[in-house]
């Protein structure tokens, strides 16, 4: 079988994809980050094993190929054939994905989120049309544990938060930070360490694993366990349409199976790494705080406000003409997955994979899904 090669990675000058087996898969996260380790490095091994070696991903992590804001363009231009893209970096291009991300402030279960987001993203007509318009074949989600505050100085109360420059991701948490008296700063997660080190940031909101995975505990000695939302916007595996169309139905089915298992594995391990990182930071002299009542109340009040205004936000900020049915479908899908997961062992990777295959991919025909 002819191999799929690039004559130059950055130009994306590629051999014919029709008989492709080798291809490039890219995530901007560092290799040890859970979304890279389980979502790409180990995912690649699953793909190889399920295909009997017929599909051979060449995985790139970090920003060696594409910066975070450029990943969707890189997938579309065939610089990479599969890539992770965070939709918050391209809000005008992905209004539906960003509109439902506005609800990230209101949920705290990453397992329900990852499966619900994948389910919604592969079945909701408005979201499917958006992927197609942007030149992406969507095949699976990512989700983070709840983001917390990691700071150079203690931030336990509203008074201590006031005036702090806080790295945020997404407009909902940015709006809360501003309302609470801080200054939101929208920079990629890869810039959190240098921002705090140089004093351009006082805090970062991200999952706790970054205390270790990105060495934030070296510059952010004060962590407050204040839940400031979860993130899931955009595909964990977005495929170039030409590459996807050149695969056989059997090969596409392999990718669906790999996505189902990898989503389960990512969340099981991402959550475990976040918990372990807090213990590591504590053991090395870091300070771990519970938020004081006024700070926690501020978040809870903003959650209620977010729910009240989510339809207007989707219409006015993101331009959705059908905001209510789209948002209601997403919320119903989250409720569906909360109920489904109550019936299974959420630490059982095999059981979760089987559930995802049945409920997300069971009615999707690999012979026709995403095919040009």
N, C-alpha and C positions, 0 to 999 in steps of 0.2 A: 504494500500500500504506500502510495506516495506520501511523503511527510510534508507537513505544513511549516515552512521556514520563513524567516524574515531575512532579506538581504541587508537591511539596516533597520535596527529596532526603532529608532526615533522617526525615521521617515515612514515606517510601516509599509515598505514595499514587499509584498508577500506573494508566495506561490499560490496557485489555485487552491481554494479551500475545499473543493468538492471531495477530495480524497484525503483530507487532513487527518493526521493523528497527533502530531506534535503541535503545541500551541503555547502562547504566553498568557499567564494569569497573574494579575497584579493587584496588590493592596498597598496603600500608603502607610499602613501601620508597620512598626518595627517587628522583626521576626518573632520575638518572644511575647508580643501582645496577644491576648486570647483570640482576637478577631483574625490575626495573621496565623498564629500557630495552629489553631483548630479549624479556622475558616478557610485557610489556604494551604499551608504545608501539609497538615494531616488530611485535609480534603483531597489534595492531589494524590495522596497514597490510596485513599478510598476509590477515587476515580480509576486509577491504574488497576487496582485489584478487581473492581467490579467489571471492568472492560477486558480483563485478561491481558493487560498491557497494550491494548489497541489505542487507548487515549492516554497520552503522556504529557501532562501539563509541565511547563517550565515556569516555576513560581518566582516572582520578584516581590520583595517586600521593601518598605520604606519608600523614599521618593527618588530612587535612582532613575526610574523611567518617567513617572508622572507626579506632579505636585497634586495635593488633595483637590484643589479647585479644578484641575484639568482632567480628572479621571474619566468623566463621562465623554468629553470630547475625544480622549484617547481611545475609548472603546468604540465610539462611533467612527473614528478615522482608521480603525484597525491597527493602531499602534500596538494595542493588546487585544486579545480575543475575548478575554474574560476579565472583569475588574470589579472592585468594590467602589461604590460612589456614595458619598454622604450628600443627600439632596439639600441639606441646609446651606451648602456652598453655592448652589445654583437655584435660588428660590424662584426666579422669574421663569426658568425653564421647566420646573417641576412644581407647579402650584398645588396639585392634588396631594402629592407626597408631603409637601410642607404644611398644608392645611391640616392634615391628620396628625402631623407631628406636634401641632399646637396642643394636643391632648397629652403629650408626654409628661407634662407636669402633674397629671392626675392619676397616673398608674405607677405601680411599684413592683409588679411581678414580671421579671424579664422572660420567664418561660412562656407565660401566656402571651406576652407581647410578640416574641419572635415568631410564634406559629400564627397568631392572629394577623400580624402584618403581612406575612407571606400569603396567607389565605386571602386576605382582602386584596392584596396587590396582584394576585393571579386570577381574581374572579370579578372584581368590581369594574364595570365597563369604562367609567371615567378614568380610573387609574391605568387600566390596560391601554386605553387610547393614548394616554400621556407617555407611557413607555415607548409605544410605537412611534409617536411623533418625534421623540428624542433619539430614535435610532438605538434602542436598547431592548433586548429580550431579557425579561426579568425571570429569575429562577429561584430566588430565595432571599430570606431576610437576615438581618442581624438585629440584636438588641443589647443594650447595656444594662448592668445593674443600676440601681438608682445612683445618680451623681451626688457627690457630697462636696463640702468645702475643704480645700487644702490650702493653707495660708502661711505666710511668713510671720504673721503675728496672730494672737488669739482673736477669733471672731465667734463669740458665743451669744452675743446680744445684738439688738438693733443698733445700739449706740456704738458698739465695736465695728459693726458693718459699715456704718455711715462714712462716706468718702472713699471707701476701698475700691480699687480698680480690680474687677473680677472677670476673669476669662469665662465667657459663657458660650454656649452653642445652641442657637435657636432663639426665636423671638419671644417665646413665652417666658423663659427664665430671664432673658435680658430685661423684659418689662418688669418682672418681679424685682430684680436687683435694683433697677432704677427707682421703682416705687418705694423700696425699702431704704433708699438713701445712698446706695452704692453707684458705681459707674461700670456698666457692662462693656467688655472689650471682646470683640469677635475676632479671634485669631485661631488658626488650626491647633489641634491638640499637640502637634509636634513642636509648637513654640511655647508651651507652658513653662518648661524648665528655664529656658533662657529669659523669659519674661519676668519670672519671679526672681531669678538670680540677679538680673540687671535693674530690678526695681520698677520696671514698666507695668508689672502686675503685682498686686498684693495677694491675690488668691486665684485659684483655678477651681472650676467645677468640673469634675470628671469622676469616673469610677475609681474606687479605692485601690485597685490593682496597680494604678499608675504611681502610687507611692514607691513601689518596687520596680515595676516594668519600665518606667521612665525616670526612675531615681528621684522622684519629687520629694521624698522625705529628706533629701540632702538640702533642699532650699525651702521646703514648706514643712516646718516642724510642728505645725498646729493644725489638726484635722478636726472638723466638726461634723458629726453624723447627722447633718441636716439634709433630708432628701430633696433634691432640687430638680427632679425629673429624670426621665429615661429617654434614650435616643434610639431611633430605628429608621430614620428617613433614608430612602434610597435602597438600591439593591446591594446585597452582599455579593451576589454573582450576577452581574449584568453581562450579557453576551452580545458580541457584534452580530448583527442580523445575517450578514453574508456568511460568516463562519458557521453560525447556527443552522442556516438553511442547507449548508453543504454537508452536514452530518446525517447519518442514517437515523431512522426512528429509534432503533435499538440504542444507538449512542446517546441520543437525547434522553432516553429512558434511564440510562446509566447516570447522567447528570442529575436527574430528578431524585433518584435513590441516594446519590451522594449528598445532595442538598438536604434531604430529610434527615439523614444520619448526622451530618455536620452541624445542622442547627441544634439538634439535641445535645451533641457533644460540646458545642461552643458554650451554651448556657450553663450546663452542669459545671464545666471547668472555669468559666469566667466568674461565676458566683463564688466558687471555691477559692480562686486566686484573689478575689477582692477581699474575702474574709481573712485569708492568710496574710495578705499585705498589711492589714491593720494590725495584726499581731506582731509582724516583723517590725513595723514602725514603732510600736509600743516597746518592744524588746530593745530597740536601739535608742531609746530615750525620747521618742516622739511623744507628743501630747495628743490624746484622743478625748474629745469632749462630746457630751450630749448638748444639744442647743438649749438655751434658756427659753422660758415660756414665751416671751415676747417675740423672739425670732421664729420659733415654731408656729406661733399663731399667725404671723405674717404670711408664711407659706400656705398654711391651711386656708386662710381667707382669700389668698390669691387664686388657689385652686378653684374655689367656688366661683370666683369672678371669671376665671377662664372658661368654665363650663357655660356660664350665662352668656358669654360673648363669643363663643366659638363659631357660631353660624355667621354672625356679622363679620368676624375676623376673616373667615374663609371667603366671604363675598367681597369685602372691601379691600383687604390686603392682597389676597391671592387671585381675585377675579373669578371665582367659581360662580357660574350661573345656576348651578344645581347643588348648592352647598348643603342644604338640609339632608337630602337623601344620601349624599356621599358621606357626610359626617355620621349620620344615623346608622348607615351600613357598617362603618368602621366600629362604632361603639357596640353594635350588636355582635359583630365578629369577636370583639374582645370578650364580651359576655359569654359567647359560645365556647371559647377556649378556656375560660375560667372554669366553666362547668365540666368540660371534657377532661381537664387535667385533675379535677377532683376525684376522678374515677381510676387513675393510674398511679403507679409509683413514679414520682417525678425524678427519682435518681436512677431509673432504669433506662439506659440508652436504647436498648432494643425495643422496649415497649413504646417509648416516645417516637422512635423512628417509624414503627408500625402505624402509630396513630397519625403521624404527619403524612405518611404515604396514603393512608385511607382518606383523610379529611381534606388534605390540600391538593394532592396530585392524583387522587383516585379517579376524578372525572375529567382529567386533562389528557388529551390524546397527543402523545409525543410525535405522531406523524404529521400533525397540523399546527400545534401550538407554536406561535411565533415565526412560522415559516413564511417567507416573502412570496 
